[in-house]
Amino acid sequence: MADQHKTSPPTWFERNPKKTLVFGLLVFLLAVTYGAEKLLAHINHTHNLVLFTERRYINLREVPPLVDTVDVPPDKAVRDSDGLVQKPYRVRSDANGFMLPYHHYDHPDKTLVFLGGSTVACIYVDEDQRYPYLTGNLLEQQTGKKITSINSGVGGNNSLHSLDILLNKVIPLKPDVVIMMHNINDLVALIYDQTYWSRNPTRKPVVNFYIYKNLTGLKALSTLARDTYIPNLHAAIRILSHKMFGKKVKEQDDEFAYIRGKKLTVDEAAILAQFKMNLQTFINLCRARHITPVLMTQFNRYKPNPDPKVLKAMQGFAADSGISVRQFMDLYAKFNQAIREVGQANGVLVIDLAALIPQDSKYLYDVVHLNTRGSQLAAAVISERLRPLMAR
């Protein structure tokens, strides 16, 4: 009988009234916050209001700041090359996304910045042998001055991307000289899209930030956690899965998937005019900011009787675009000539690397990319041409 009068032990909530109150308050606040968010989302979309997080952004294509990693050439790049070594190539950048190394003086006598695509970045050359860095070293030896020579090349960039970098990253450095080299990336972009302001998923100049916008629930949380805590592991697993299971490249991974395989019509005069306007814009921007602009033509292996691997690469592009090998080579040569003409018309130094770097596998491991020997030769040529500017 006595057992029937025993009271049950107090629950956790009864033993911890303050914590229970706080817990209940938090649940209430979360519920109210979630409800308010859903209500406001409905109201905003009903009235066609766009939140700041849904706005568009300039696509600043740069090497990520403070990166320290390695890049190993993929199997296809090695197969299609002449002597490209498949090994890890170190890639580092400073807090502003400029490639390292470079001589970082508090008060340099001269500062140079190189703008361009992968032919400037020279990723598959050891970092201390990339010609933007070597050029600074040679100029220091030749002039006795403290020279900071910065490599701002980014694979895939065309001249519009370099203009963005010039405006937003280079001008604040107050450099003395900015050297720009573009050709093939501009040519390919203009062949495919007829404009720099294209809808290409990775190279278009204006982008919508939508990575998490259309995700909800656990998918949003898992994606955010993945990109925040294990981005390198995720990338490695993705690459490994492609190799192991032979997964095809998704459309969003193919920059020109939306137009590849279609026969294209090229308005030669129009695309040359667009390229020249970007070159002129580069010169005008530099001069408005008291910077000396320098242009360079692009070294290449596009010769009348191309080497077999070069010819194979060009035939692949011809099959994709319907542009013949001969027509592409002619357009490429005209883009280099446009650089010479714009430079001459503006009294700007043009370093004619297309004429000064031999069209040979001794210097270029593929159609337009230098090997170590080629990078060393380019640095020697560039430093010789820049030396008079260093005396000013």
Disulfide bonds with the S-S distance in Angstrom:
none
